[in-house]
Amino acid sequence: MAIGWKRRGEWAEFMPERRILASEDALRTWLLETLRMPPNMLRRMLAQDQIRTAGDRLRMHLFPEEAMTTEPADEPAEILYEDDAVLVAYKPAGMAVHAATAEQEQRRASLAHAVACHYAWTGQSLRVRHIHRLDTDTTGPVLIAKHALPHAVLDADMRSKAIRRSYAAIVHGCPRMRAGTIDAPIGKDRHHPSRRRVSPTGSPAVTHYAVEQAGRELSLVKLRLETGRTHQIRVHMSHIGHPLAGDTLYGGDGRLFGRQALHGEALTFRHPLSGEWLEIQAPWPEDMARLRQKI
C-alpha cells in the first residue's frame, strides 16, 4: 500500500493511521519499518525537533536547502523522471557519472555537473547524490536522490538488490543457450589496471540474460543484473564467448562500433517515500539503433 505524502516547503507531511500517531513507540516503529528510516537518522531528527505530530498529521523536515557541492555544467541533464525526492537522469555515451580526475572536474563534463546545471536552472539548491553508476560509454538512466532520507533508503535498496536494472546489449555471435544465468565471480585483472576478469577469488556476480534477436554475426541480448560489479555485463558476456560489439577491452570488434554496445533500458525501484514501485525507461541511442539494423 502506498504511503501518502505532500511537500510543505522544507517539510514533508504524512497522514498515517491514527493509532500510529497515538504513541511514541508506534510512531518510531512506523518510521523505522514502513518509511525505512535509518535508526541514527531517526535519533538525530527527534533530537533536533525535525519530526512533529499535530492531530492526524506527521511532519518531517526532509527538504532543507543545501549548498551545491558540484559546479554546474553549461547544459542541463536530460531528465527522465523527477519529483521532490528523486530524479532519474539520462546518461549519454562518453560521459562519466561523476568526475574522477581534476581534469574532468575542471571541464565540468560529468553527469553530476549536468544534473547540478538542471538544479541551478530550476532553482533547486541541492547536492548531487547518485545511487549507482554506469560505465562512461554505456548509455541509460541513473537514479539520483535529492535529499538525505531518500538517499539512505535507496542506498539500502541498492545493497539489498531491490533496485532492478535492465540492459540491452548487441554481442558477437549468438549464445547457444538462448536464456540463462551467468554466475561467475569478478575480480581485478592484475595485468591490466582498468580491466576486470572472472576469478574464483573475485566478488560474487550474477547476470541473467535472454537472446531477443538472434543473428549469425551479431545478436541482441536483454540482461538483468542481480549484482553490480564493475564492467559486469561486459566481463560476463566475454566470459561465455560473446563479447559486446565495440568492446575492445574485452574482445569485441571496434570496427563495428565505436564503444561497447550496451544500453540501460529501464530502472525499477521503490519510491523512497511513498513505497510505490516505479519503472523508468530510457530510449535507445541512435548509434545502437543503427547497429541493431545489422543483425
ROGUVEX-94260 format. One record per residue (C-alpha): residue in one letter; x, y negated, z negated. Coordinates in steps of 0.05 Angstrom, whole numbers, plus 32768, in hexadecimal, padded with zeros to 4 digits. Layout:
! residues N
AXYZ ...
! end
This chain:
! residues 295
M800080008000 A801C7FBC8014 I802C7F897FDF G800B7F467FEC W80367F087FE4 K803B7EBF7FFA R80727E8C7FF8 R80667E4E7FCE G80A17E217FD9 E80DD7E447FB8 W80AF7E757F94 A808E7EB67FAB E80477EC27F92 F802D7F097F88 M7FE97F227F70 P7FF57F677F51 E7FBF7F8C7F2B R7FAA7F6B7EEA R7FC37FA57EC0 I80097F987EDA L80077F517EC0 A7FE87F667E7E S80297F7E7E5F E80737F6E7E65 D80847FB87E6C A80537FC37EA5 L806D7F857EC8 R80B57F9C7EC1 T80A37FE07EDC W807F7FC27F18 L80B97F947F28 L80EC7FCD7F23 E80C580057F45 T80947FE47F75 L80B97FA47F88 R80FB7FCB7F82 M811F7F927F5E P81657FA57F44 P81667FA77EF7 N819E7F737EF2 M81777F437F1E L81397F4D7EF4 R815F7F3E7EB3 R817E7EFF7ED1 M813D7EE47EED L81187EF07EAC A814F7ECD7E85 Q814C7E927EB4 D81007E8C7EB2 Q80FB7E9D7EFC I80C27ECF7EF3 R80807EB27EDB T80397ECA7ED3 A7FF97EA17ED2 G7FB57EC27ED2 D7FB57EF47F0B R7FF37ED87F2D L803C7EEA7F28 R806F7EB77F41 M80B87EC47F4D H80EF7E937F61 L81077EB97F9E F81147E837FD2 P81467E507FB7 E816C7E247FE8 E81B47E397FF0 A81F37E1A800B M82027E368051 T82437E5D804F T82477E69809B E82537E3180CB P821D7E2F8101 A822C7E418149 D82177E128181 E81DE7E3F8196 P81AD7E66816A A81A47EB18168 E816A7ED1818C I81387EE28155 L810F7F22815D Y80E97F1C811B E80E87EEA80E1 D80C17EDB80A2 D80D47EBB805F A80FA7EF98046 V811C7F188083 L81347F0B80C9 V81467F3A8103 A81767F1C8136 Y818B7F378179 K81D67F438181 P81EF7F3F81C9 A822C7F6581E3 G826F7F4681D4 M82597F258193 A82707F3C814E V823C7F3E8116 H826A7F1480EB A82AE7EF480F4 A82E77F2380E3 T83217EF580F4 A83327EAB80EA E832F7EA28135 Q82E77EBE8138 E82D47E9180FE Q82F17E558121 R82CC7E658162 R828A7E6E813B A827C7EA8816B S825C7EDC813E L82137EEE8134 A82187ED180EE H822B7E8E810C A81F07E92813D V81C07EA38104 A81DC7E6880DC C81CD7E3C8118 H81857E568118 Y817F7E4680CE A819B7E0080DA W816D7DF28115 T81307E0A80EE G81417DE480AE Q81527E218083 S818C7E1C8052 L81A17E658049 R81DC7E948048 V81E07EC8807F R81D87F0E8060 H81DD7F468094 I81C67F8B807D H81EA7FB580B1 R821A7FAD80EC L821F7FBD8136 D82607FC6815C T82757F878182 D82617FA481C6 T82217FC581AF T81E07F9F81B9 G81A37FA1818D P817F7F88814F V81A27F75810E L817B7F6F80CD I818A7F3280A1 A816F7F23805C K81607EDB804D H81637EDC8001 A81827F037FC7 L81487F337FB7 P813B7F487FFF H81867F518006 A818A7F7F7FC9 V814D7FA87FDE L81637FB18026 D81AB7FC18011 A818F7FF97FE5 D81638012801E M81A08013804C R81C7803D801A S818C806D8011 K81848074805D A813E8056805B I814D80268094 R8147804980D7 R816F80348114 S815F804F8159 Y819080498194 A8194805681DE A81D5806C81FE I81EA807D8244 V821C80B58241 H824780DC8272 G8229811E8288 C81EE813D8263 P81F081638221 R81E081AD822A M81B281A981ED R817F81748201 A8172816381B8 G8197816F8178 T81BC8155813B I820681478138 D821D815180F0 A8268814380F1 P828F811880BF I82B380DC80DA G82F580BF80C2 K832B808F80D9 D835B80A48111 R83A0809C80F4 H83BE80958139 H8390805B814E P837B8026811A S833A8012813D R83238058814F R82FC808C8126 R82F980D7812F V82D481148117 S82FC812D80DB P82ED816180A5 T8306812F8071 G82DB80F5808C S829B80D88072 P825980FD8080 A823A80E780C2 V81F880FF80E1 T81DC80EB8125 H819B81058143 Y81968102818F A8166811381C8 V8172810F8213 E813D80E38232 Q815680E0827A A818681168292 G81B6810D82CC R81F4813082E7 E822480F782DC L81FE80CB82AA S81C580D78279 L819B80AC824C V819C80C38204 K817280A881CA L819280AC8186 R818180A1813D L81B480978107 E81AD80B880C3 T81EF809A80AC G8213805B80C2 R825D806A80CD T8288803D80F7 H8281804F8141 Q8255808B812D I822E8094816D R826B80898198 V829580BB8171 H825E80F0816D M824C80EE81B7 S829580F181CA H829D812B8199 I8268815581BE G828881448201 H825B810C8219 P827B80C9820B L825580898218 A825E8069825C G829080308257 D82AA80478213 T82F4804C8225 L8308805281DB Y82E4809681D7 G82ED80B2821E G82B9808C8246 D82C58072828C G82CF8026828B R82C6802182D6 L827C803082D0 F826C7FFD8299 G82927FC58277 R82827FDA822F Q82658016820B A821F80228225 L81FC801E81E2 H81BF7FF681CE G81997FF2818D E81507FFA81A2 A812B7FF68161 L81327FE98117 T80FF800580E5 F80FF7FEE809D R80D37FE18061 H80C77F978056 P80EC7F868015 L80B17F607FF7 S80717F7D8014 G808A7FC5801B E806A7FCA8060 W80907FF18096 L80A67FC580D0 E80C37FDC8113 I80E87FA7813A Q80FB7FB88181 A81317F9881AB P812D7F9481F8 W81627FB68221 P819B7F89823A E819D7F808285 D81E07FA2828F M81C97FE3826F A81877FE18295 R81AF7FDD82D6 L81DB801782C1 R819E804182B1 Q8189803C82FA K81C78064830C I81AF80A282E6 
! end
